[in-house]
Amino acid sequence: MSHPSPPAPEPDEETAATPAQDHRFPCPQCGADYRFDPGAGRLICDHCGHEEVIADTGSDLHPIKELDFKAAVDARLPEQEIEETRVTRCTGCGAEVEFDPDIHATECPFCATPVVTGTGMHRHIKPRGVLPFALDEGAAKQAMNDWLGRLWFAPNGLQDYARKGRRMQGIYVPFWTFDADTRSDYTGERGTVYYVTRTVTRNGKRVQQRVQKVRWRHASGRVARFFDDVLVLASRSLPKRFTDGLAPWDLSALEPYQPEFLAGFRAEAYQVELDEGFAEARDHMDRVIQRDVRFDIGGDRQRIHTIDTAVSDVTFKHVLLPVWLAAYKYRGQSYRFVVNGRTGRVQGERPWSAWKIAFAVLVGLILAGGVGYLIALEQGAL
């Protein structure tokens, strides 16, 4: 399928795509930049302490609008659903991250590789929802340090470096959500377990043995399911096992997108295109439908021959979910850790300490030798 963003039309005052967003909001008191404070849930100026409440556009007052999937892949989305952003691609991990216009050289927040920011503009489908950060950097760092402290054979140097070292990066990571109505016709077989008694010869004696059998009967029918908010990662910058491990996400707490929530944070542009994301969502749907079919067939065993699924009313939205990210280079090795910006759940690359492992092996050998010596004494061998 083609790229979901429509070709650029002739711009006018009403339909021109949104320009690059730098997510900077000056304080009206002193002119310094506001930042969104997760604890207070409002904009705060660190320079003068002035605070500003973000206008209430909660989902109860303004439900988050789903967009038509077919219109998007056919490049027929309204122009107001498209924005232009200035993003830089990291040559180390492939991340595409938005940077402020006055930043020209920095580090990639995903892998700590030095990058020079680009000037190219990228057209993307606008985010429709955002899950604001609930944990500040201090709480996220504490969660990461606690996680590191529970790891066996982790190097002390890395733990100390993480505890005292560089700041964590607050990143809004892109996801797709998909809704779809499905109806699936199936054919298969229902198996009913029963038992028969047979006489067999065992060790020269005739004995009765209970044997399990399955009686199969044809089965067919239809199952229907509406899928709501099937979540698909739209980033390639982090291993999927990391982001999967950060679940669950409370999508019911999504707020309609407002750039104020991004003040002081960075946002990653999506790299997984819409059609590719839906293919992954369909894989998830198919697995759920297969479970539904097995339940509908019933019996003790099930065989599925065919499933023919009709999918309709497919809608989607682009959402941003909060992740605290730490990328450390320690003794030439890169380590990445991610923290769910709402719950504090941590995932990361498992560090190992060679000397701790060697010491544990040595202690194990000494203990084994000691136990062997005591056993030998008990048996009078020594």
Summary of the structure (lengths in Angstrom):
residues: 382
radius of gyration: 28.5
end to end distance: 78.4
largest distance: 99.4
contacts: 1119
relative contact order: 0.19
helix: 24%
strand: 39%
